[in-house]
C-alpha cells in the first residue's frame, strides 16, 4: 500500500487538526470518566456495605454523580465534534477527488464502465472518512486511557497495575494486528465486488429491453447474483473476524479483571490494600477495556481507508488529456477556427487516427464531415472542444492555440452536441437551460424554435415543464436530438460541432433534422460530423475523412 496516498489524506486534515485534537480530548475525558465512574462506584458500594454515617459517603456519592454526568457530556461532545469535522472534511475530499476525475472522464478513462465508476469511486470516497473518524481518534484515546488507568492502578497496588498493563497490551497491539492480517485484501475485494455488482445492475437497467428481447434477463440476473454472492462471502469473513476480535477482548477483560482481583485479595490479606478499594480496582480494570475495544475495528477501517485512498490515487493518476494554462488568454469570440497539421492517436505507438488534418471553420459556414465508423471523426470533435489535445499540430481559435485558453472559455465559443447527448431526468426547461441557467423563458423558447421543436412542446399539457424521464425516455429520438440541439443554440456559441446528430433516427427524420440545422440563418458556424451526406444544397463544403486526412469529394478516388 502506498504511503503517499495516506500521507496526502493526513495533509488534507491539517487545517482541522485542532478539531480532531479536541474530539480526541473529549474521547479521553469520556472514557476516563467511565473508568473513574466504575472505580468510584465500586468504592461506594464497598464502603456503604460497612454501614458508615451517610456524611462519610457524601464525597463518593457526589463523585459518582459528577462522573456519570461528565461521561455523557464528553461522549456527546466527542461525537458532535468528530462527526462534524469528518463530514466537513469528507465534503472537501469529495470535491477534490471529483475535480481530479472530471477532466479525465470525457477522454481519459476510455476503459472504465459507468457502473464501476459510480460504485467504486463513491464507495472509496465514502471509505476515506473512516481514516479520520475511526482511524486516528480511537488509538489515541485507547493509549491515553489505558496508560492512565494502569498508572492509577499501579499507584494503588503495583501488582494490579502490572496485570492491567499486561492485559491491555495484547488488546492494543496484538488484536488490531490480527484484525488487519485476517482482513488484508478484503477491503479492496469488497470494493471491487460492490463495483462489479453495481456495474452489472446498471447494465441490466439500461439494457433491459435488449435483455428481454433476446432472453438474457436470467443470465444477467445470474451475473448480478454471482457478484452479490462474492460480496456476501467477504462480508461473512469480515463478520467472523469482528466476532473473533470482540470475543478476544471480552476474554482478555475477564482474565485481566480476575488477575487484578487475585492480586488485590492477596494485598488485602497482607494488609497492603484497604478492602474497600478492591472493588474499585477490579471495576476500573474492567472499564479500561472499553477504551481499547474499538481498536480492531479501527485497524480494519484504517486499512480500508488506505486502500480506498490508493485506488482513488491510481484512478486519478493519469494526466488529464487537457489542462488549463497557468495564465489563460481572454475568452475568444469564435471568429475563426483552424486546424493545422493535427495528428492524434489513442496511445503511444498506436497508428495515427488523425494524420495531418487541416480545416477552417467560420461563423455562418456549413461544413459536413463524412467518414466511416472508426475514421476518427469523434476524436476530431473532442479536439475542437479540448476534451483532449492533439499529439502534434495545433487547433487555433481567433489566432491562438486552444491550449492558451481556459477550457470553459473554449467550450463557450465552440459547442459540441455529442452523438450521445444526455437528457437529464428533469423538465424540458431544465434540460435546455443547462447551457445558461440564467436564461429567461423567451430565450429558451427561441432556442427551441430554432431547433424546430417548439410547436410540439407548446402543444403538451405541461409545456416547458414536461418531464422527459430518465435519459429522455419519454420523448422520441428525434425530439431528444432537437432538445439537445436547442441547448446548444441557447449556449450562444458561434461555432457548433454536431457529432452524428441523426444517429438512431429514421432516414426521413434525420433528413429533416439536418435540413433544419444546416438551414439555420442565425450566423452560427456548423461542423456536421455524419456517416451520410446532408441534403443537397445545405452544406457549403463536404469533406471526407480518409486514412486520417481530410479530402474534398472525389479526391483520392470516389466520394
Residue pairs with C-beta under 8 A, 6 or more apart in sequence:
1 306
1 307
1 310
2 310
2 313
4 313
5 306
5 309
5 310
5 312
5 313
6 131
6 305
6 306
6 309
8 309
8 313
9 93
9 128
9 131
9 132
9 305
9 309
12 89
12 92
12 93
12 96
13 20
13 89
13 132
16 85
16 88
16 89
19 81
19 84
19 85
20 82
20 85
20 132
20 136
20 137
22 81
23 78
23 81
23 82
23 85
23 137
24 136
24 137
24 140
24 141
26 74
26 75
26 77
26 78
26 81
27 74
27 78
27 82
27 137
27 138
27 140
27 141
28 140
28 141
28 144
28 145
29 70
29 74
30 70
30 71
30 74
30 75
30 77
30 78
31 141
31 145
31 290
31 291
32 145
32 148
33 67
33 68
33 70
33 71
33 74
34 67
34 71
34 287
34 290
35 145
35 148
35 149
35 284
35 287
35 288
35 291
36 63
36 67
36 284
37 64
37 67
37 68
37 71
37 287
38 283
38 284
38 286
38 287
39 280
39 281
39 283
39 284
39 287
40 60
40 63
40 64
40 67
40 280
41 64
41 283
42 278
42 279
42 280
42 281
42 282
42 283
42 284
43 60
43 276
43 277
43 279
43 280
44 57
44 60
44 61
44 64
45 279
46 275
46 276
46 277
46 278
46 279
46 280
47 56
47 57
47 60
47 276
48 57
50 276
82 132
82 133
82 137
83 133
85 132
86 129
86 132
86 133
87 129
89 129
89 132
90 125
90 126
90 128
90 129
93 125
93 128
93 129
94 125
97 121
97 125
97 312
97 316
100 316
101 117
101 121
101 315
101 316
103 320
103 321
103 322
103 323
103 407
104 316
104 318
104 320
104 321
106 321
106 382
106 387
106 388
107 321
107 322
107 382
107 387
107 388
108 318
108 319
108 320
108 321
108 388
109 117
109 315
109 318
110 346
113 199
113 202
114 199
114 202
115 195
115 198
115 199
115 200
115 201
115 202
115 203
116 195
116 196
116 198
116 199
118 198
118 199
118 202
119 194
119 195
119 197
119 198
119 199
120 191
120 192
120 194
120 195
120 198
120 311
120 315
121 312
121 315
123 191
123 194
123 195
123 308
124 191
124 308
124 309
124 311
124 312
125 308
125 312
127 187
127 191
127 304
127 305
127 307
127 308
128 305
128 308
128 309
128 312
129 305
130 301
130 302
130 304
130 305
131 301
131 302
131 305
131 306
131 309
133 301
134 294
134 297
134 298
134 301
134 302
135 298
135 301
135 302
135 305
138 294
138 295
138 297
138 298
139 295
139 298
141 291
142 172
142 291
142 292
142 294
142 295
143 172
145 288
145 291
146 168
146 172
146 288
146 291
146 292
149 164
149 284
149 285
149 287
149 288
150 161
150 164
150 165
150 168
150 288
151 161
152 161
152 284
153 160
153 161
153 164
153 260
153 281
153 284
153 285
154 160
154 161
154 162
154 164
154 165
155 161
156 273
156 277
156 280
156 281
157 263
157 264
157 267
157 272
157 273
157 281
159 263
159 266
159 267
160 260
160 263
160 264
160 267
160 281
160 285
163 256
163 259
163 260
163 263
163 285
164 256
164 260
164 285
164 288
166 256
166 259
167 252
167 253
167 255
167 256
167 259
167 285
167 289
168 256
168 288
168 289
168 292
170 252
171 248
171 249
171 252
171 289
171 292
171 293
171 295
172 292
172 295
175 245
175 248
175 249
175 295
175 296
176 295
176 296
176 298
176 299
177 299
178 244
178 245
178 248
178 296
179 241
179 242
179 245
179 296
179 297
179 299
179 300
180 299
180 300
180 303
182 237
182 241
182 244
183 237
183 238
183 241
183 300
183 303
184 303
186 234
186 237
186 238
187 300
187 303
187 304
187 307
187 308
188 307
188 311
189 230
189 234
190 231
190 234
190 235
190 238
191 307
191 308
191 311
193 227
193 230
193 231
193 234
194 231
196 227
196 230
197 224
197 227
197 228
197 231
200 220
200 223
200 224
200 227
201 224
203 220
204 211
204 217
204 220
204 221
204 224
207 220
208 217
210 216
211 217
211 219
211 220
238 300
241 296
241 300
242 296
242 297
242 300
245 296
245 297
246 293
246 296
249 289
249 292
249 293
249 296
252 289
253 286
253 289
256 285
256 289
257 282
257 285
257 286
260 281
260 282
260 285
261 278
261 281
261 282
264 273
264 277
264 278
264 281
264 282
265 278
267 273
268 274
268 275
268 278
273 281
321 387
321 388
321 389
322 386
322 387
322 388
322 389
322 403
322 407
324 406
324 407
325 403
325 404
325 405
325 406
328 404
328 405
328 406
328 409
329 400
329 404
329 405
330 409
331 405
331 406
331 409
331 412
331 413
332 397
332 398
332 400
332 405
332 409
332 410
332 413
333 398
333 413
333 494
334 363
334 397
334 398
334 413
334 414
334 493
334 494
334 495
334 525
335 362
335 363
335 398
335 494
336 360
336 361
336 362
336 396
336 397
336 398
336 399
337 359
337 360
337 361
337 362
337 384
337 395
337 396
337 397
337 414
337 495
337 525
338 358
338 359
338 360
338 361
338 395
338 396
338 397
339 357
339 358
339 359
339 360
339 380
339 383
339 393
339 394
339 395
339 396
340 358
340 393
340 394
340 396
341 356
341 357
341 358
341 392
341 393
341 394
342 354
342 356
342 357
342 358
342 380
342 383
342 390
342 392
342 393
342 394
342 395
343 352
343 354
343 355
343 356
343 357
343 390
343 391
343 392
343 393
343 548
344 352
344 353
344 354
344 376
344 379
344 380
344 383
344 388
344 390
344 391
344 392
345 351
345 352
345 353
345 354
345 391
346 353
352 548
353 376
353 379
353 548
354 376
354 379
354 380
354 383
354 390
354 548
355 547
355 548
355 549
356 393
356 548
356 549
357 380
357 393
357 545
357 548
357 549
357 550
358 550
359 367
359 543
359 550
361 367
361 495
361 525
361 527
362 525
363 494
363 495
363 523
363 524
363 525
364 523
364 524
364 525
365 525
365 526
365 540
365 541
366 518
366 525
366 526
366 528
366 538
366 539
366 540
366 541
367 525
367 526
367 527
367 528
367 539
367 540
367 541
367 542
367 543
368 518
368 528
368 530
368 533
368 534
368 539
368 541
368 542
368 543
369 377
369 380
369 527
369 528
369 529
369 530
369 543
369 544
369 545
369 550
370 530
370 531
370 532
370 533
370 542
370 543
370 544
370 545
371 377
371 531
371 544
371 545
371 546
372 531
373 531
375 545
375 546
376 545
376 548
377 499
377 500
377 529
377 545
378 419
378 499
378 500
378 529
379 388
380 529
380 545
381 416
381 418
381 497
381 499
381 527
381 529
382 388
382 416
383 389
383 390
383 395
384 395
384 414
384 416
384 497
384 527
385 410
385 411
385 414
385 415
385 416
385 497
386 402
386 403
386 407
386 410
386 411
389 395
389 402
389 403
394 401
394 402
395 401
395 402
396 402
397 405
397 410
397 413
397 414
402 410
411 493
412 491
412 492
412 493
413 493
413 494
413 495
414 493
414 495
414 496
414 497
415 435
415 488
415 491
415 493
415 495
415 496
415 497
416 497
416 499
417 484
417 485
417 487
417 488
417 496
417 497
417 498
417 499
417 501
418 499
419 499
419 500
419 501
419 503
421 480
421 481
421 484
421 487
422 471
422 472
422 484
423 431
423 468
423 471
423 472
423 475
423 480
423 483
423 484
424 430
424 431
424 434
424 468
425 467
425 468
425 469
425 470
425 471
426 467
426 468
427 462
427 464
427 465
427 466
427 467
427 468
428 448
428 457
428 463
428 464
428 465
428 466
428 468
428 483
429 441
429 444
429 464
429 465
431 468
431 472
431 483
431 484
431 487
432 439
432 444
432 447
432 448
432 483
432 486
432 487
432 490
433 439
433 444
433 490
434 487
435 487
435 488
435 490
435 491
435 492
436 443
436 490
436 491
436 492
439 490
441 464
443 490
444 464
444 486
444 490
445 454
445 464
447 486
447 487
447 489
447 490
448 454
448 457
448 482
448 483
448 486
450 486
450 489
450 520
450 522
451 482
451 483
451 485
451 486
451 489
451 516
452 482
452 512
452 516
453 479
453 482
453 483
453 486
456 479
457 463
457 464
457 466
460 466
466 474
467 474
468 474
468 475
468 480
468 483
469 475
472 480
472 483
475 483
477 504
477 505
477 509
478 505
478 509
478 512
478 513
481 501
481 502
481 505
481 513
482 513
485 498
485 501
485 513
485 517
488 496
489 522
489 524
493 524
494 523
494 524
494 525
495 524
495 525
495 526
495 527
496 524
496 525
496 526
496 527
497 526
497 527
497 529
498 517
498 526
498 527
498 528
498 529
498 530
499 529
500 529
500 530
500 531
501 513
501 514
501 517
501 528
501 530
502 509
502 510
502 511
502 513
502 514
502 530
502 532
505 513
510 532
511 535
514 528
514 530
514 534
514 535
514 538
515 534
515 535
515 538
517 526
517 528
518 526
518 528
518 534
518 535
518 538
518 539
519 538
520 526
528 534
528 539
533 542
534 542
541 552
542 552
542 553
543 550
543 551
543 552
543 553
544 550
544 551
544 552
544 553
544 555
544 556
544 559
545 551
546 556
553 559
